[in-house]
C-alpha cells in the first residue's frame, strides 16, 4: 500500500510530527493510568476518554506513541502475531511450507480520521497493481494497520454510523473479512480502541460504549498552581519543541522501562479466588449486565498490580481500577444523576 | 478599501495583526450583525497578508470534503491510470490563513474536519483508495452573524481570539478598550509602514520575555474569568507576547495581559448564567409588574375570564389573572419522568389531518451528503475509485497503451447518504396563565425520552420557551442527553404570554437551520392554551399571530402540531389554541389526553409517516 508522504513546507525535518511528551502532561492521572494499563495488557480493550474541551485529551493519547513497546510480529502487511491468527498471505505461506519471518516492531497509535470512507477502513483492491500487472491484490485499510496496535478515534461520537458498524463488526470478531471488487481476503484485526469525546456534542451508541474496556472522565484543572505549570510547560514546548522533548527524555525512558517491567511482571501474577469473589461481589451488588465488566476489572487490577511491581492483586488495586472499569457500565436511569451512581460505587468499594 | 481606513474596528484590526505576528495566537473569530464590515475588513487584511507571502485561502460554503482535504484528480487519473492527488483547500492554506465566512452556516461535518486537521497539525486522508498524510498548520479567520445561528462552544474554543463587531460603538467605551490605538498611528503611518512594523515585530517577538510573575498572572486571570479550557491560558500567553512585540517592548507586562484578556475570554465565557444569578436578574425585572399582580383576587377570576371570552381583541391584563397563583412567583420545575409506568393509549384519530399535500416529500437529488459505497445502479455521480478498480484487472487484456481502457460495464456509482434525522422543536408557553407546572415537567420528560430513544443520534431536539416579554431558546438543537439535562434542569416560568414572539422565534429558528441543512425535516410542537396577551407591533394580537402563522405555514418539510394545554373541564373554555391550529392549518391535540410517553409516540408517528432514518440522496 502506498502512503504518500506529501509534506510541503515542512517545519520539522525527519518526517515525523513532534509530539508533546506524555510525562510532561500535568495531572490527569486517571487518563494516563488507564492508557498505561492498556499498554501493559492490551486485552483490557481500550479507553474511552470523556471530557470537556481543552483538557488535553488528544494530546495525551497522541503522546502515548512514545511509550509503546516493541512486539514480535510476522513480517507481513498485517502485523500477524507469530502464534496466529494469520492473514490470507501468511496462511498461503504456511500451506506452501514456507517459514514466516519474525521481526520486532514498535506498537503504534493508528488514527481513524472522521472523514474516512468504507474502503479505507476495510481495505480494497490495489488499483495500480491491477492495472500494471493485471493482478488482483488486496490493499490493506486502517483495520489492517490497527491490528495489534492502538486505534485512536478523536471525537468518536461524531463518527458516521456506517463506519461505527464496521468497527463493531471487526472488534467483535477480531478479524476483518473482505469480499469486494473480486478480492477475498481475511486478516486479523484486533485493535485497542481509544476514543475521546465531549458528551455535550452527542451520545455514543451503547454497543460501541460497551466495547471500551475502560472509561475516564477528564476535567479542566481549577488549581491555580497546576494551571500555571501547564502553561509554563506548553509555552516552553512552543518556544522550542526539540529541546523540550530532549529535556523530558529521561522521564520518558523511565516510564517506558517501567511499563516494560510491568509487562513481564504481569505474566507472573497469580489470581486468588478471594480477589475474583471480591470483583464479582462488586458487579453483583451494582446489578451489572454481562460479564465483560468482571473480566475487564480483573485484567485491569492485574495490570495495576504489575505496574506497582507486585506479584499479587490487592484490594487496593481493585479499588483503584473499579471506577475506570465500571463508569460507563453503571446502569444510569434517564433522570438519575450520575453522582448518585458514583456514590453507590464508592460505597460498595469501601466495603470490599 | 485600505486596511487602515477602517476606523471603528481597532480591536479586530489589532487581533488580525497579532495573528500575523504570531501564528500561535490561534486565529480570530469576528462576531457581529450584518453590515459591520467583517468581510470587508478581512478582504482589506488580505493586502497586508500578501506582503508576507502568507497564504490567504477562502473556504467556500459549498466546499465538498474532497475539495477541503484533497482528493483524486479525476481527469489526470483516468488519463494516466494512476491515482493522481489534488491538493485540498486546507493544504493550500498551510502556514497561512484559512478564511471561513459565516462559519455558523457551514455543515458541522465539514467544520469537524477542518478543526481536526488543525488540532493534529496534520491532514489525514483515508478515502477512495487513498491514504495520505500531510503536515499542516493554519490559522482560521472566521466571521459569524450570531443572529443566523450558534456555533457550538466546542468549536468556539478552538479560536485563539474573538472580537465582537458592533455597528454602534460607544465612544468612551472604545477608548478604554485598548491602550494602543492603531487608529492614532494610522493618521501618520501608511500601509507600507504598518507592514514594516509587523515585520519588525515578527523579529522582536523571538526575544520577548515572560516573567514567572506574569505567567502566574495569566492563569490567575483566566481562572478569575471563569474560563475552564486550558487553551485560553496558552492563547493568552502567545497573544500577549505578540502584543508586547507589536508595541516594541521586550517583556510582557501586566498591562499587556489585561489588555489581551477580553480577546481570549470573550467566546469562552459561559453565557448561560447559573440559575441563582438568572433568577435574581429576573426577579429584578419583575418588580415593576409585581404590585399590580398582587391586586388580583380570586373572585375576579371568573368575571375576567368571561369578559375575555367575548372579546376577540385580547387585552393584556385580564388573562394574566386567571391563574394568579402560578405566575406571581417564578417557578422552576423538575424534569419529569421519562418512562411513565402508566401507558396512555394514543388514539391516532384524535389528530385531525386537515392538510392536503402541503408537505413536500424529501427530494433527494443533489450532490450533498457523504459517499458511502459504490454501487452498480446508476446515480448522478460516478465513483471513480471503484470504476478504476473494476477496470484495472482487465487493462492487460484490453491492450492498454497510454491510457486506461474503461468500458461501460466498469462504471460504478456513488451511493450517498445524508443524515436525515428529525428535528423536533418544542415551543412551550412558559407564562403563568396556565397550570404550567405539570406541563413543563411533562415536556422536559418528553424531550429526554426522545433523546434517549434516538441513540442513533439521528434525531435532535430543541426547546423554545416564551414568557414575559420574550421568547428564548432554552435548549439549542441537540442530540445530547447530557446537554439537555444540564439546560433543562431549571427552566423558569411565569409571566405574560407573548405568543407572537414565540411563534416568530420558532419560525426564525427553523429558517436558520434550513439554511444549513436544506433537506432537514422539522416537527414543531406548540404547547399553549393560546391565550396570547402581548403584542409586538401594537396591532390586535390575533391579527399579528395570523401573520406569523402565514410565515410558518410556508416552511417546507415542517410539520406542526398544536397541543392545547387549556383545561377543558373548566366551565368556560376558549379553545384559542384550536383557533391557532386552524390558522396554522396544523394538527391539533389536547394535552389532557397526552402524557409524556405519548408525546414521544406522537413524534414516532410522524417519523414513520415519512421515510425515516437515513435517506438515500441519489
Contacts between the chains, C-beta under 8 A, distances in Angstrom:
chain1	res1	chain2	res2	distance
A	1	B	131	6.7
A	2	B	131	7.3
A	3	B	131	5.1
A	3	B	132	7.1
A	3	B	133	7.1
A	4	B	85	6.9
A	4	B	131	7.6
A	4	B	132	5.0
A	5	B	133	6.8
A	6	B	85	7.0
A	6	B	132	5.7
A	6	B	133	7.5
A	6	B	134	4.8
A	7	B	134	6.1
A	7	B	135	5.2
A	8	B	91	7.1
A	8	B	94	6.2
A	8	B	134	6.8
A	8	B	135	7.7
A	9	B	94	5.3
A	9	B	95	5.4
A	9	B	135	7.8
A	10	B	135	5.8
A	11	B	95	7.9
A	11	B	135	7.1
A	11	B	137	7.2
A	12	B	135	7.5
A	17	B	120	7.8
A	17	B	121	6.7
A	17	B	122	6.0
A	17	B	135	6.9
A	52	B	228	6.4
A	52	B	229	7.2
A	53	B	153	6.9
A	53	B	154	5.1
A	53	B	157	4.2
A	53	B	229	5.3
A	53	B	231	7.5
A	54	B	157	5.5
A	54	B	228	7.1
A	54	B	229	2.9
A	54	B	230	4.8
A	54	B	231	4.2
A	54	B	232	7.3
A	55	B	229	7.6
A	55	B	230	6.7
A	56	B	230	6.8
A	58	B	119	6.2
A	58	B	120	7.2
A	62	B	120	7.3
A	111	B	120	7.6
A	111	B	124	6.2
A	112	B	126	7.7
A	113	B	113	8.0
A	113	B	116	6.7
A	113	B	124	4.4
A	113	B	125	7.3
A	113	B	126	5.7
A	114	B	109	7.9
A	114	B	112	5.5
A	114	B	113	6.1
A	114	B	116	5.8
A	115	B	65	5.4
A	115	B	69	6.4
A	115	B	113	5.2
A	115	B	125	7.5
A	115	B	126	7.7
A	115	B	127	6.5
A	116	B	126	4.4
A	116	B	127	6.4
A	117	B	126	7.0
A	117	B	127	4.1
A	117	B	128	5.8
A	117	B	371	6.1
A	118	B	372	6.6
A	118	B	373	5.4
A	119	B	127	7.9
A	119	B	128	6.7
A	119	B	129	5.9
A	119	B	373	7.8
A	119	B	385	7.0
A	119	B	386	8.0
A	120	B	126	3.8
A	120	B	127	5.6
A	120	B	128	7.5
A	120	B	129	7.2
A	120	B	130	7.2
A	120	B	131	6.5
A	121	B	126	7.6
A	124	B	129	5.8
A	124	B	385	7.9
A	124	B	389	6.5
A	125	B	389	4.6
A	125	B	392	6.8
A	125	B	393	7.9
A	127	B	83	6.5
A	127	B	129	6.1
A	127	B	385	7.5
A	127	B	388	5.2
A	127	B	389	5.4
A	127	B	392	4.9
A	128	B	82	6.2
A	128	B	83	7.4
A	128	B	392	8.0
A	130	B	389	7.0
A	130	B	392	3.2
A	130	B	393	4.7
A	130	B	395	7.4
A	131	B	81	5.0
A	131	B	82	7.7
A	131	B	388	7.9
A	131	B	392	4.6
A	131	B	395	4.8
A	131	B	400	7.2
A	131	B	404	6.6
A	132	B	395	8.0
A	133	B	396	7.6
A	134	B	393	5.6
A	134	B	394	7.4
A	134	B	395	6.5
A	134	B	396	3.9
A	134	B	397	7.1
A	135	B	393	7.4
A	136	B	393	5.6
A	139	B	129	6.9
A	141	B	126	7.6
A	142	B	126	6.1
A	154	B	116	6.4
A	154	B	119	7.7
A	154	B	120	7.6
A	155	B	112	6.7
A	155	B	116	7.4
A	157	B	457	7.3
A	158	B	108	8.0
A	158	B	112	5.7
A	160	B	370	6.7
A	161	B	456	6.4
A	161	B	614	7.7
A	162	B	372	5.8
A	162	B	417	7.4
A	181	B	386	7.2
A	181	B	389	5.0
A	181	B	390	6.6
A	182	B	393	6.9
A	198	B	154	5.6
A	199	B	480	6.3
A	199	B	482	4.2
A	199	B	483	7.9
A	200	B	152	7.9
A	200	B	153	7.7
A	200	B	154	7.1
A	200	B	478	8.0
A	200	B	480	5.3
A	200	B	482	5.6
A	200	B	483	4.6
A	200	B	486	7.8
A	201	B	152	6.8
A	201	B	154	5.8
A	201	B	480	6.4
A	202	B	457	5.0
A	202	B	478	7.6
A	202	B	479	4.6
A	202	B	480	5.2
A	203	B	451	7.6
A	203	B	455	6.4
A	203	B	457	5.9
A	203	B	479	6.5
A	203	B	480	6.1
A	203	B	481	5.9
A	203	B	482	7.6
A	205	B	455	5.7
A	205	B	456	6.9
A	205	B	457	7.7
A	206	B	455	6.2
A	219	B	228	8.0
A	220	B	228	4.0
A	220	B	229	6.2
A	220	B	230	6.0
A	221	B	230	7.2
A	222	B	223	6.8
A	222	B	228	7.8
A	224	B	216	7.7
A	224	B	219	5.7
A	224	B	220	5.9
A	224	B	223	5.9
A	227	B	219	4.0
A	227	B	222	7.5
A	227	B	223	6.6
A	227	B	230	7.2
A	227	B	233	6.4
A	228	B	215	6.0
A	228	B	216	5.2
A	228	B	218	7.7
A	228	B	219	4.4
A	228	B	220	8.0
A	230	B	219	7.9
A	230	B	230	5.8
A	230	B	233	6.9
A	231	B	215	6.1
A	231	B	218	6.1
A	231	B	219	5.7
A	231	B	230	7.7
A	231	B	233	4.4
A	231	B	234	6.3
A	231	B	237	6.0
A	232	B	215	5.9
A	234	B	233	7.9
A	234	B	234	5.2
A	234	B	237	7.9
A	235	B	210	7.1
A	235	B	215	7.3
A	235	B	234	7.3
A	235	B	237	5.3
A	235	B	238	8.0
A	238	B	24	5.9
A	238	B	234	7.7
A	238	B	238	7.2
A	334	B	338	4.2
A	334	B	339	7.2
A	334	B	448	5.7
A	334	B	449	7.3
A	334	B	452	5.4
A	334	B	481	7.5
A	335	B	335	5.7
A	335	B	337	6.7
A	335	B	338	6.3
A	335	B	448	6.9
A	335	B	485	7.8
